[in-house]
Amino acid sequence: MAFLVVYFLVDRGIQERDDTWLKGEVEVLAQVSQTTPKDRLYKRIVGEVAELATREVPDERNSQGQRLSSAFFLQADPNNPESPLWVGPSSKDVFVKAMQQAKLAPGVPRFVRIDGEHSRFRVILRAEDNGRETYIGLSDRGARNLLHEFTRRVVMVWGGTVLLGFLISYWSASRTLLRVERITETVARIGAEDLEERLPESVNSDEISRLSKTFNHMLDRIQSTVNQLRTITDAVAHDLKSPITSVRGILESGLCSTDGEKLRDLVGEAIENLDRLLPLLNTTLDLAEAEAGALPLNRVPVDVSLALAQLVDLYQPAMAERHHRMAVDLAHVFVDADLPLLNRAMSNLLENELTHLPVGRQINIRLHSCDGSAALVIEDDGPGFPSEIAARACERFVKGKHSPGHGLGLAFVDAVVQAHGGAVKLSDRAGGGAVITVSLPVSVLQPS
């Protein structure tokens, strides 16, 4: 479509150029005809001027090198109809007959077909008052040759562009399909027991490269999840083995006993052991959900100081039994949090202090706002974190040699805090002891 528009515009431009030349030359020749005396030299003078005008047209030659006449001049005089003034091809009579049959309107160029000529002539008529008619014609052979050359070049360029586009498309498609085939082969090799395989990543930042990187990130998460699942399974199996074996032994003893009182005691002991297993299972499942980013949170604005003050009052009698002293400094800070999970996390922190500190220690609890975060700091003057677990104390099932727990307390706290967009930091106190700092984003809308 674009080529047709350009072709039409070029054709119109050539025609307008030819019409301008015809109108100018016919006026010049008419002026010469009017000013030249009508004597024996009239035809010679006007003919030479006309011949000079026709030579202004670019020289055109045939395949044998012969010059072709592209323009003609004809002046018909009613006083001498048998001998018109003619400059052009030798077949004058054919042109005179064609002009008589064409019935041209003066001053309006038109195409006229000449018998025996392969090309049309663009002809203009200039009629004078004395009845003399002057015709000037210009062949469209040059215009057609120009358009044919233009068409040939456009077709060559278009064909070359199409061929180049086809080659580029074929190369790009082959390269893309090869990369897709490599991805397919790699994915086919990946199995449940072999998650180390990764897709090849290209340095180019295209769609397939981004797909490979995304798929590799997904494999990394799957591998991490599978490894965590295996670790959890092994750890849970290890921690459950002894309590379950103990419960089984108690129940077997009850089956062998005929004493009703002793049987009730054994069943009660088995139930107590099962009750101790239930928190372990619940905490392990909550940890798995939190680390997988699937822990459900029902966020509401929570006054941390109020929730923490209630827990401190709850643990105060147990702390007093072990002769621990607590100093509490709580500022009112609100966070968007799941209150039950937040209470469990803070309870684990106080439970750790109660369980792991020697008798008669000082515990300082501070809550304040710092740089858009609620900072809860719990420090004590105890022995601090054992050196062998200091860097991994927030990992699941990591605990000290003499710890009676399962190593899930701080891991659960860290998972809950991270699920709320916060962070847990463990450090040693300057004068001896441990410092636990919990940071949570403050609530956007502070209750009035």
C-alpha positions as CSV (number, residue, x, y, z in Angstrom):
1,M,0.0,0.0,0.0
2,A,2.8,2.4,0.9
3,F,4.6,1.6,-2.4
4,L,1.4,2.4,-4.4
5,V,1.1,5.7,-2.7
6,V,4.7,6.6,-3.4
7,Y,4.3,5.4,-7.0
8,F,1.2,7.6,-7.5
9,L,3.0,10.6,-6.0
10,V,6.1,10.2,-8.2
11,D,3.9,9.8,-11.3
12,R,1.9,12.9,-10.4
13,G,5.2,14.8,-9.8
14,I,6.6,13.8,-13.2
15,Q,3.3,14.7,-14.9
16,E,3.2,18.1,-13.3
17,R,6.8,18.8,-14.3
18,D,6.0,17.9,-17.9
19,D,2.9,20.1,-17.9
20,T,4.9,23.0,-16.6
21,W,7.5,22.6,-19.4
22,L,4.8,22.2,-22.1
23,K,3.0,25.4,-20.9
24,G,6.1,27.4,-20.8
25,E,7.5,26.3,-24.2
26,V,4.2,26.7,-26.0
27,E,4.0,30.3,-24.8
28,V,7.6,31.0,-25.8
29,L,7.1,29.5,-29.3
30,A,3.8,31.4,-29.7
31,Q,5.6,34.6,-28.8
32,V,8.4,33.8,-31.3
33,S,5.8,33.0,-34.0
34,Q,4.0,36.3,-33.4
35,T,7.1,38.5,-33.5
36,T,8.8,36.8,-36.4
37,P,8.1,38.3,-39.9
38,K,6.1,36.1,-42.2
39,D,8.6,35.8,-45.0
40,R,10.8,33.1,-46.4
41,L,12.8,32.8,-43.2
42,Y,9.8,32.4,-40.9
43,K,9.6,28.6,-40.9
44,R,13.4,28.4,-40.6
45,I,13.6,30.7,-37.6
46,V,10.6,29.2,-35.7
47,G,11.7,25.7,-36.6
48,E,15.2,26.3,-35.1
49,V,13.7,27.7,-31.9
50,A,11.4,24.7,-31.7
51,E,14.3,22.4,-32.3
52,L,16.2,24.1,-29.5
53,A,13.2,23.6,-27.2
54,T,13.0,19.9,-28.0
55,R,16.6,19.4,-27.2
56,E,16.0,20.6,-23.7
57,V,14.4,17.2,-23.1
58,P,17.0,14.6,-21.8
59,D,18.5,12.6,-24.6
60,E,16.9,9.1,-24.9
61,R,18.3,6.2,-27.0
62,N,17.1,2.8,-27.9
63,S,18.9,-0.5,-27.3
64,Q,20.9,0.1,-30.5
65,G,22.1,3.5,-29.3
66,Q,19.9,5.5,-31.7
67,R,18.5,8.8,-30.4
68,L,14.8,8.8,-29.8
69,S,12.6,11.8,-30.3
70,S,10.9,12.6,-27.1
71,A,9.2,15.9,-28.1
72,F,7.6,17.4,-31.2
73,F,6.5,20.8,-32.4
74,L,3.6,21.3,-34.8
75,Q,2.2,24.6,-36.1
76,A,-0.8,24.4,-38.4
77,D,-1.6,27.5,-40.5
78,P,-5.1,27.8,-42.0
79,N,-3.6,29.8,-44.9
80,N,-1.3,27.0,-45.7
81,P,-2.9,23.7,-44.5
82,E,-0.8,21.5,-46.7
83,S,2.6,22.5,-45.3
84,P,2.5,22.8,-41.5
85,L,5.6,23.7,-39.6
86,W,7.0,20.5,-38.0
87,V,9.9,19.5,-35.7
88,G,10.0,16.0,-34.5
89,P,9.9,12.4,-35.7
90,S,9.9,11.9,-39.5
91,S,6.3,10.5,-39.5
92,K,4.7,14.0,-39.6
93,D,1.4,12.9,-41.2
94,V,0.6,10.5,-38.4
95,F,1.1,13.2,-35.8
96,V,-1.0,15.7,-37.8
97,K,-3.8,13.2,-38.1
98,A,-3.7,12.4,-34.4
99,M,-3.8,16.1,-33.4
100,Q,-6.9,16.6,-35.7
101,Q,-8.7,13.7,-34.1
102,A,-7.8,14.5,-30.5
103,K,-9.9,17.7,-30.4
104,L,-7.7,19.2,-27.6
105,A,-8.9,22.1,-25.5
106,P,-6.5,25.1,-25.7
107,G,-4.1,25.3,-22.7
108,V,-5.1,22.0,-21.2
109,P,-2.4,19.2,-21.5
110,R,-3.7,15.8,-22.4
111,F,-2.3,12.4,-23.3
112,V,-2.7,11.5,-27.0
113,R,-2.0,8.1,-28.5
114,I,0.0,8.2,-31.8
115,D,-0.3,5.3,-34.3
116,G,2.9,3.4,-34.5
117,E,4.4,4.9,-31.3
118,H,4.9,2.7,-28.3
119,S,4.6,5.6,-25.9
120,R,1.9,8.2,-25.4
121,F,2.6,12.0,-25.8
122,R,1.5,14.6,-23.4
123,V,0.2,17.4,-25.8
124,I,-0.8,21.0,-25.3
125,L,-2.6,23.3,-27.8
126,R,-2.1,27.0,-28.2
127,A,-4.6,28.6,-30.5
128,E,-4.0,32.2,-31.8
129,D,-6.6,34.7,-33.0
130,N,-5.6,34.4,-36.7
131,G,-6.5,30.7,-36.6
132,R,-3.0,29.4,-36.3
133,E,-2.7,26.4,-33.9
134,T,0.6,25.5,-32.1
135,Y,1.0,22.0,-30.7
136,I,3.8,20.8,-28.4
137,G,4.0,17.2,-27.3
138,L,6.3,15.4,-24.9
139,S,6.6,11.6,-24.8
140,D,5.9,9.8,-21.5
141,R,8.7,7.3,-22.4
142,G,11.1,8.9,-19.9
143,A,8.6,9.0,-17.1
144,R,7.7,5.4,-17.7
145,N,11.3,4.4,-17.7
146,L,11.9,6.3,-14.5
147,L,8.9,4.7,-12.9
148,H,10.0,1.3,-14.1
149,E,13.5,1.8,-12.7
150,F,12.0,3.1,-9.5
151,T,9.7,0.0,-9.3
152,R,12.6,-2.3,-10.0
153,R,14.8,-0.8,-7.3
154,V,11.9,-0.9,-4.8
155,V,11.2,-4.5,-5.6
156,M,14.9,-5.4,-5.2
157,V,15.1,-3.5,-1.8
158,W,11.8,-5.1,-0.7
159,G,12.9,-8.5,-1.8
160,G,16.2,-8.1,0.0
161,T,14.5,-6.9,3.1
162,V,12.0,-9.8,3.1
163,L,14.9,-12.3,2.6
164,L,17.0,-10.7,5.3
165,G,14.0,-10.6,7.6
166,F,13.3,-14.3,6.9
167,L,16.9,-15.2,7.6
168,I,16.9,-13.2,10.8
169,S,13.6,-14.7,11.9
170,Y,14.7,-18.2,11.1
171,W,18.0,-17.7,13.0
172,S,16.2,-16.2,16.0
173,A,13.5,-18.9,16.0
174,S,16.1,-21.7,15.8
175,R,18.2,-20.1,18.6
176,T,15.1,-19.7,20.7
177,L,13.9,-23.2,20.1
178,L,17.4,-24.6,20.9
179,R,17.3,-22.7,24.2
180,V,13.8,-24.0,24.9
181,E,14.9,-27.5,24.1
182,R,17.8,-27.2,26.6
183,I,15.4,-26.0,29.2
184,T,13.1,-29.0,28.5
185,E,15.9,-31.5,28.8
186,T,17.1,-29.9,32.0
187,V,13.6,-29.9,33.5
188,A,13.2,-33.6,32.5
189,R,16.4,-34.5,34.4
190,I,15.2,-32.8,37.6
191,G,13.7,-35.3,40.0
192,A,12.7,-35.5,43.6
193,E,16.1,-36.9,44.5
194,D,18.1,-34.5,42.3
195,L,17.3,-30.9,42.9
196,E,20.9,-29.6,42.3
197,E,20.3,-29.3,38.5
198,R,19.8,-25.8,37.2
199,L,18.7,-24.3,33.9
200,P,21.4,-22.6,31.8
201,E,21.2,-18.8,32.2
202,S,22.1,-16.5,29.3
203,V,23.8,-13.1,29.7
204,N,21.1,-11.6,27.5
205,S,18.2,-10.1,29.4
206,D,15.5,-11.5,27.3
207,E,12.3,-13.4,28.1
208,I,13.8,-16.9,28.1
209,S,16.7,-15.7,30.2
210,R,14.3,-14.2,32.8
211,L,12.2,-17.4,32.6
212,S,15.4,-19.5,33.4
213,K,16.3,-17.2,36.3
214,T,12.8,-17.3,37.7
215,F,12.7,-21.1,37.3
216,N,16.1,-21.5,39.0
217,H,14.9,-19.3,41.9
218,M,11.8,-21.5,42.2
219,L,14.1,-24.6,42.3
220,D,16.2,-22.9,45.0
221,R,13.1,-22.4,47.1
222,I,11.8,-25.9,46.4
223,Q,15.2,-27.3,47.4
224,S,15.3,-25.2,50.5
225,T,11.8,-26.3,51.4
226,V,12.6,-30.0,50.8
227,N,15.8,-29.7,52.9
228,Q,13.8,-28.0,55.7
229,L,11.2,-30.6,55.5
230,R,13.8,-33.4,55.7
231,T,15.4,-31.6,58.6
232,I,12.1,-31.1,60.4
233,T,11.1,-34.7,59.8
234,D,14.4,-36.0,61.1
235,A,14.4,-33.7,64.1
236,V,10.7,-34.4,65.0
237,A,11.3,-38.1,64.5
238,H,14.3,-37.9,66.9
239,D,12.5,-35.8,69.5
240,L,9.3,-37.8,69.3
241,K,11.1,-41.2,69.5
242,S,11.9,-41.1,73.2
243,P,8.5,-39.7,74.4
244,I,6.5,-42.1,72.3
245,T,8.7,-45.0,73.4
246,S,8.1,-43.8,77.0
247,V,4.4,-43.6,76.5
248,R,4.3,-47.0,74.9
249,G,6.3,-48.5,77.8
250,I,3.9,-46.9,80.3
251,L,0.9,-48.3,78.5
252,E,2.4,-51.7,78.2
253,S,3.0,-51.7,82.0
254,G,-0.6,-50.7,82.5
255,L,-1.7,-53.7,80.4
256,C,0.3,-56.0,82.6
257,S,-0.9,-54.5,85.8
258,T,-4.0,-55.9,87.7
259,D,-3.9,-53.1,90.3
260,G,-6.6,-50.6,89.4
261,E,-5.0,-47.7,91.3
262,K,-1.6,-48.3,89.6
263,L,-3.3,-48.6,86.2
264,R,-4.9,-45.1,86.7
265,D,-1.5,-43.6,87.6
266,L,0.1,-45.1,84.5
267,V,-2.6,-43.9,82.2
268,G,-2.4,-40.4,83.8
269,E,1.4,-40.4,83.3
270,A,0.9,-41.4,79.6
271,I,-1.6,-38.6,79.1
272,E,0.9,-36.1,80.7
273,N,3.6,-37.2,78.2
274,L,1.2,-36.8,75.3
275,D,0.2,-33.3,76.5
276,R,3.9,-32.4,76.4
277,L,4.2,-33.7,72.8
278,L,1.3,-31.6,71.6
279,P,3.0,-28.1,72.0
280,L,6.1,-29.5,70.3
281,L,4.0,-30.6,67.3
282,N,2.1,-27.3,67.1
283,T,5.2,-25.2,67.4
284,T,7.0,-27.3,64.7
285,L,4.0,-26.9,62.3
286,D,3.8,-23.1,63.0
287,L,7.5,-22.8,62.3
288,A,7.2,-24.7,59.0
289,E,4.3,-22.4,57.9
290,A,6.2,-19.2,58.9
291,E,9.3,-20.2,57.1
292,A,7.3,-21.1,54.0
293,G,5.5,-17.7,54.1
294,A,2.1,-19.4,54.7
295,L,1.6,-18.5,58.3
296,P,-2.0,-16.9,58.6
297,L,-1.9,-13.6,60.3
298,N,-5.0,-11.7,61.6
299,R,-3.5,-8.3,62.0
300,V,-5.1,-5.8,64.4
301,P,-3.6,-2.7,66.2
302,V,-2.0,-4.0,69.4
303,D,-0.8,-2.0,72.4
304,V,2.4,-4.0,73.0
305,S,2.9,-2.5,76.4
306,L,-0.5,-3.7,77.6
307,A,0.0,-7.2,76.2
308,L,3.5,-7.4,77.7
309,A,2.4,-6.1,81.1
310,Q,-0.2,-8.8,81.3
311,L,2.4,-11.5,80.6
312,V,4.8,-10.1,83.1
313,D,2.1,-10.2,85.8
314,L,1.4,-13.8,84.7
315,Y,5.1,-14.9,85.1
316,Q,5.8,-12.8,88.2
317,P,5.0,-15.6,90.7
318,A,7.2,-18.1,88.9
319,M,10.0,-15.6,88.7
320,A,9.7,-14.9,92.4
321,E,10.0,-18.6,93.2
322,R,13.4,-18.6,91.5
323,H,14.3,-15.3,93.2
324,H,14.5,-13.4,89.9
325,R,14.2,-9.6,90.0
326,M,12.4,-7.9,87.1
327,A,12.7,-4.2,86.2
328,V,10.0,-3.2,83.7
329,D,10.0,0.0,81.6
330,L,7.2,0.0,79.0
331,A,6.2,2.8,76.7
332,H,2.9,2.8,74.8
333,V,3.7,1.5,71.3
334,F,1.1,0.1,68.8
335,V,1.9,-2.4,66.1
336,D,-0.2,-4.2,63.5
337,A,0.1,-7.8,64.7
338,D,-1.7,-11.1,65.2
339,L,-2.2,-10.9,69.0
340,P,-2.3,-14.6,69.8
341,L,1.0,-15.2,67.9
342,L,2.6,-12.1,69.4
343,N,1.6,-13.3,72.9
344,R,3.1,-16.7,72.2
345,A,6.3,-15.2,71.0
346,M,6.7,-12.9,74.1
347,S,5.8,-15.8,76.3
348,N,8.6,-17.9,74.8
349,L,11.0,-15.0,75.7
350,L,9.9,-14.9,79.3
351,E,9.9,-18.7,79.4
352,N,13.5,-18.8,78.3
353,E,14.5,-16.4,81.0
354,L,12.6,-18.5,83.6
355,T,14.1,-21.8,82.4
356,H,17.7,-21.0,81.6
357,L,18.7,-18.4,84.2
358,P,20.4,-19.5,87.4
359,V,18.6,-18.6,90.6
360,G,18.5,-15.0,91.8
361,R,19.2,-13.0,88.6
362,Q,18.3,-9.6,87.4
363,I,16.0,-9.3,84.3
364,N,15.4,-5.9,82.6
365,I,12.5,-5.5,80.2
366,R,12.3,-2.3,78.1
367,L,9.8,-1.3,75.4
368,H,10.2,1.9,73.4
369,S,9.8,3.4,70.0
370,C,12.9,3.9,67.8
371,D,13.0,5.0,64.2
372,G,9.5,3.9,63.3
373,S,9.8,0.5,65.1
374,A,8.7,-0.9,68.4
375,A,11.9,-2.1,70.2
376,L,11.5,-4.8,72.9
377,V,14.7,-5.3,74.8
378,I,15.1,-8.2,77.3
379,E,18.5,-8.4,79.1
380,D,19.8,-10.4,82.0
381,D,23.0,-10.9,84.0
382,G,23.1,-14.6,83.5
383,P,25.8,-16.7,81.7
384,G,24.7,-15.6,78.3
385,F,24.4,-17.7,75.2
386,P,26.8,-20.7,74.9
387,S,29.6,-19.9,72.4
388,E,28.8,-23.0,70.3
389,I,25.2,-21.9,69.6
390,A,25.5,-18.1,69.8
391,A,25.4,-17.6,66.0
392,R,22.6,-20.2,65.5
393,A,20.4,-19.7,68.6
394,C,17.4,-18.7,66.4
395,E,17.6,-21.9,64.3
396,R,15.1,-24.7,65.1
397,F,16.3,-27.6,67.3
398,V,19.5,-25.6,68.2
399,K,20.0,-25.6,72.0
400,G,22.7,-25.8,74.6
401,K,24.0,-29.1,76.0
402,H,22.2,-28.7,79.3
403,S,19.0,-27.2,78.0
404,P,15.8,-29.1,78.9
405,G,13.8,-27.8,75.9
406,H,13.6,-28.8,72.3
407,G,15.4,-25.8,70.7
408,L,12.2,-24.3,69.3
409,G,11.5,-21.3,71.5
410,L,13.8,-18.7,69.9
411,A,13.2,-20.2,66.4
412,F,9.5,-19.7,66.9
413,V,10.0,-16.1,68.1
414,D,12.2,-15.3,65.1
415,A,9.7,-16.8,62.6
416,V,6.8,-14.9,64.1
417,V,8.7,-11.6,64.2
418,Q,9.9,-12.0,60.6
419,A,6.3,-12.8,59.5
420,H,5.3,-9.5,60.9
421,G,8.1,-7.7,59.0
422,G,10.4,-7.4,62.1
423,A,13.8,-8.8,63.2
424,V,15.3,-10.4,66.2
425,K,18.9,-9.6,67.4
426,L,20.9,-11.6,70.0
427,S,23.9,-10.2,71.7
428,D,26.0,-10.5,74.8
429,R,25.7,-8.0,77.7
430,A,28.7,-5.9,78.5
431,G,28.9,-7.0,82.1
432,G,27.9,-10.6,81.3
433,G,24.6,-12.0,80.3
434,A,22.4,-12.0,77.2
435,V,20.5,-9.3,75.4
436,I,17.5,-10.1,73.1
437,T,16.2,-7.2,71.0
438,V,12.9,-7.6,69.0
439,S,12.0,-4.9,66.5
440,L,8.5,-4.6,64.9
441,P,7.1,-1.9,62.6
442,V,4.8,0.5,64.4
443,S,1.2,0.7,63.4
444,V,0.4,3.2,60.5
445,L,-2.8,4.3,62.2
446,Q,-2.2,5.0,65.9
447,P,-5.4,4.6,68.0
448,S,-6.4,7.8,69.7
